[in-house]
Amino acid sequence: MSALTRNRRVSAADKGTVRTFPAVLGLGAGLAVLQGVFDYTGGKLSGYEKDPSIDEYERKEQLRKNRRRPIQETLDELGEGRGMMSSLIV
């Protein structure tokens, strides 16, 4: 160490880290979101535990049946949409 650097006080800007107020708030908010996600997932980053007794193919088929709706049911609920409206305007 030279005599100049030994007596000089090293600031945060000299080290390469600048702690501005918006940066501290942003990092705090990011950490809060990360902890919230960790808590929401039950403290596991790898997801939920799968039941080893259920076959993977059967599990996926059950999910598809559970979430898919027949196209006719969707059309009945939504109606014809743009095609119907454009015929009324003309």
Residue frames relative to the residue before (quaternion, step in Angstrom):
aa qw qx qy qz dx dy dz
M 1.0000 0.0000 0.0000 0.0000 0.00 0.00 0.00
S 0.3589 -0.7222 0.5424 0.2354 3.52 -0.92 0.79
A 0.6688 -0.5127 0.3602 0.4001 3.52 -1.26 0.29
L 0.6322 0.5478 -0.3405 0.4293 3.61 1.10 -0.61
T 0.7259 0.4214 -0.2609 0.4769 3.60 0.88 -0.85
R 0.5967 0.5837 -0.3681 0.4096 3.60 1.11 -0.50
N 0.7493 0.3951 -0.2118 0.4875 3.58 0.96 -0.81
R 0.6159 0.5650 -0.3461 0.4263 3.57 1.20 -0.34
R 0.4112 -0.6943 0.5364 0.2472 3.55 -0.99 0.86
V 0.3009 -0.7595 0.5532 0.1631 3.62 -0.82 1.00
S 0.2256 -0.7847 0.5654 0.1166 3.55 -0.72 1.09
A 0.6787 -0.4789 0.3608 0.4242 3.56 -1.31 0.19
A 0.6274 0.5418 -0.3406 0.4437 3.60 1.06 -0.69
D 0.6385 0.5214 -0.3287 0.4609 3.58 1.07 -0.63
K 0.6587 0.5062 -0.3067 0.4645 3.58 1.11 -0.60
G 0.5608 -0.6146 0.3916 0.3929 3.59 1.17 -0.34
T 0.6782 0.4246 -0.3047 0.5167 3.61 1.22 -0.03
V 0.0934 -0.7811 0.6170 0.0220 3.52 -0.70 1.12
R 0.1569 -0.8027 0.5716 0.0665 3.56 -0.65 1.09
T 0.0075 -0.7933 0.6074 -0.0400 3.52 -0.05 1.29
F 0.6556 -0.5312 0.3626 0.3956 3.56 -1.20 0.46
P 0.6716 0.4760 -0.3296 0.4623 3.68 0.84 -0.77
A 0.6294 0.5295 -0.3427 0.4540 3.58 1.06 -0.68
V 0.6468 0.5072 -0.3196 0.4714 3.58 0.97 -0.81
L 0.6531 0.5000 -0.3163 0.4726 3.60 0.96 -0.80
G 0.6637 0.5127 -0.3040 0.4518 3.57 0.94 -0.86
L 0.6658 0.4823 -0.3023 0.4823 3.57 0.94 -0.84
G 0.6350 0.5217 -0.3291 0.4650 3.58 1.04 -0.71
A 0.6576 0.4949 -0.3100 0.4759 3.58 0.97 -0.82
G 0.6441 0.5226 -0.3218 0.4566 3.58 0.98 -0.78
L 0.6528 0.4986 -0.3067 0.4808 3.56 0.99 -0.81
A 0.6298 0.5300 -0.3328 0.4602 3.60 1.04 -0.76
V 0.6490 0.5020 -0.3181 0.4750 3.60 0.97 -0.81
L 0.6497 0.5203 -0.3160 0.4553 3.58 0.93 -0.87
Q 0.6742 0.4742 -0.2966 0.4823 3.59 0.94 -0.82
G 0.6250 0.5379 -0.3371 0.4543 3.58 1.08 -0.67
V 0.6457 0.5010 -0.3147 0.4828 3.57 0.99 -0.83
F 0.6386 0.5241 -0.3232 0.4615 3.57 0.96 -0.82
D 0.6712 0.4802 -0.2945 0.4818 3.58 0.96 -0.84
Y 0.6475 0.5356 -0.3145 0.4415 3.60 0.99 -0.85
T 0.7064 0.4485 -0.2637 0.4799 3.59 1.02 -0.75
G 0.5753 -0.6187 0.3714 0.3851 3.56 1.24 0.18
G 0.6432 -0.5495 0.3205 0.4262 3.56 1.14 0.50
K 0.6383 0.4837 -0.3369 0.4951 3.57 1.22 0.42
L 0.3122 -0.7556 0.5467 0.1807 3.55 -0.92 0.88
S 0.6632 0.5245 -0.3037 0.4391 3.59 1.19 -0.39
G 0.6065 -0.5614 0.3607 0.4323 3.61 1.22 -0.02
Y 0.7022 -0.4555 0.3322 0.4347 3.54 -1.30 -0.18
E 0.5247 -0.6198 0.4809 0.3305 3.54 -1.26 0.40
K 0.3192 -0.7508 0.5498 0.1795 3.57 -0.85 0.98
D 0.4920 -0.6470 0.4997 0.2993 3.54 -1.15 0.71
P 0.3471 -0.7740 0.4843 0.2143 3.63 -0.51 1.07
S 0.6121 0.5735 -0.3608 0.4078 3.62 1.16 -0.34
I 0.6665 0.4740 -0.3057 0.4874 3.63 1.22 -0.35
D 0.4637 -0.6751 0.5063 0.2701 3.54 -0.96 0.96
E 0.5517 -0.6450 0.4202 0.3210 3.60 -0.96 0.88
Y 0.6442 0.5231 -0.3238 0.4545 3.60 0.98 -0.80
E 0.6623 0.4975 -0.3020 0.4718 3.58 0.95 -0.87
R 0.6297 0.5370 -0.3309 0.4536 3.58 1.04 -0.78
K 0.6830 0.4758 -0.2898 0.4724 3.59 0.93 -0.87
E 0.6225 0.5242 -0.3426 0.4693 3.60 1.04 -0.69
Q 0.6385 0.5161 -0.3242 0.4699 3.58 1.01 -0.78
L 0.6422 0.5126 -0.3247 0.4683 3.60 0.99 -0.78
R 0.6498 0.5142 -0.3213 0.4584 3.61 0.96 -0.82
K 0.6691 0.4933 -0.2994 0.4684 3.57 0.93 -0.89
N 0.6535 0.5367 -0.2983 0.4426 3.53 1.07 -0.77
R 0.7840 0.3725 -0.1697 0.4666 3.60 0.95 -0.83
R 0.6632 0.5190 -0.3212 0.4332 3.60 1.03 -0.64
R 0.1717 -0.7537 0.6262 0.1018 3.51 -1.16 0.74
P 0.5445 -0.6019 0.4521 0.3699 3.58 -1.03 0.63
I 0.5779 -0.6169 0.4108 0.3416 3.61 -1.05 0.78
Q 0.6290 0.5434 -0.3451 0.4358 3.59 1.02 -0.70
E 0.6302 0.5251 -0.3306 0.4667 3.57 1.03 -0.73
T 0.6467 0.5107 -0.3118 0.4731 3.58 1.01 -0.80
L 0.6737 0.4899 -0.2994 0.4653 3.59 0.91 -0.89
D 0.6327 0.5297 -0.3340 0.4555 3.59 1.01 -0.74
E 0.6860 0.4846 -0.2808 0.4644 3.56 1.02 -0.81
L 0.7591 0.3891 -0.2064 0.4792 3.58 0.90 -0.91
G 0.3961 -0.6930 0.5051 0.3282 3.58 1.04 -0.67
E 0.7007 -0.4788 0.3248 0.4174 3.55 -1.27 -0.08
G 0.4053 -0.7560 0.4478 0.2522 3.59 1.15 -0.33
R 0.8707 -0.0724 0.0573 0.4831 3.56 -1.02 -0.85
G 0.6371 0.5500 -0.3444 0.4159 3.57 0.93 -0.82
M 0.6644 0.4989 -0.2929 0.4733 3.55 1.01 -0.77
M 0.6818 0.4916 -0.2849 0.4607 3.57 0.96 -0.89
S 0.6609 0.5109 -0.3267 0.4422 3.60 0.96 -0.76
S 0.6292 0.5203 -0.3496 0.4596 3.61 1.08 -0.56
L 0.6406 0.5140 -0.3317 0.4641 3.62 1.12 -0.52
I 0.6554 0.5280 -0.3121 0.4409 3.59 1.04 -0.71
V 0.6870 0.4995 -0.2862 0.4434 3.58 0.94 -0.85
